[in-house]
Amino acid sequence: MAASPSTARAANDRLALDLLQQEGALTAGQLKNLTGLSRPTVADLVERLGAAGLVHVVGEAGTERRGPNARLYGIVADRAHLAALDVRTGGVAVVVTDLVGTTLREDSLPIGGEAGTGPAVEQAVAFLEGAVAAAGATRLHSIGVGAPGLVDPATGELRDTSGLPAWHRRLLTALRDRLGARVLVENETNLAALAEQRTGAASDRDSFAFLWLGHGVGAALFLDGRLRRGASGGAGEIGFLPVPGTGGLPSAAGCEGGFHSLAGAEAVCALGERYGVGAEGADPALRAAGAVARAVETGREDFLEDLAGRLAVGAAAVASVLDPGCVVLGGEVGLAGGEALAARVQRHTAALSPLATQVRAGVLGGGAVLGGALRMAQDAARDELFAGA
């Protein structure tokens, strides 16, 4: 059955908006070429989108021919503002942008463990309110939040997880009450994988596994173009994976003795000290990354081979069960190790698993969580605002 005229117009308008979101400002001629639509159809949709307040003229494109320059059309950037929040056990980081993703404000705030639940929530909310005000964001539409712990796939809410600060769960309700925006929450590792899939090391992959190598370890799974969360939202809790070489087994109460004990930040720091490439600092993830970076710079093959063998245990387990074809090493350690570490992990993984698995270095590091949270907020705003176009 042929689409009705109204359905066809809606599809054409959404296609044009998606292109303007991805490519930036375009002329009517460029929209015609990219969409395959006729010139009159493009003229009509530009007029419709302008009347809806979604598109406006942002400049002119110079041409070599005589006559007036072609108008450049772009999305109305301040039609909506977005915020992203990376919630860690020791603080929060925030970025505020317009609808097209231009950064208006970026900042971070430490929140000490001595702060009670109420004061910690107040600090985090007031910090975000201040960032939004400083950015001049008067139309805050969506807030994307990345947090450690499990997100219930049925409710979209952060589950009560032992070992994590109680203020994390209280923060979401406070954000909704105080800022009046749509608040979306996702596990931090899933968001880091989303960022690497959109603009990073996995941008050409529909299926891949992502290993977060930071303070702790985690995994995220993209299979056939979709993020897979599992029945309870716990897919990717690789820190609990029983592995050889730890001298024990993990339990339901903690991941000590699991893969975390081989590849978590403290384990990597201890390994660095053993090989004489230790780094200083208060943050274990940054110290671990510093040790890896130092080993790469100084050519410490012994350290890199030992670390790669440890990481390959987790990579091979994921590859053998899920066959993603590609594993991305993310987080601070993955970024610090770069291709030097990734190539070694790939070689060790090939010795452990019969399934061909490419191993790549993540390119976004610890900032991937914030980037993924922003992408989530941007998708939500775009879906709502463009739905009636």
Summary of the structure (lengths in Angstrom):
residues: 389
radius of gyration: 23.3
end to end distance: 22.2
largest distance: 77.2
contacts: 1352
relative contact order: 0.12
helix: 48%
strand: 22%
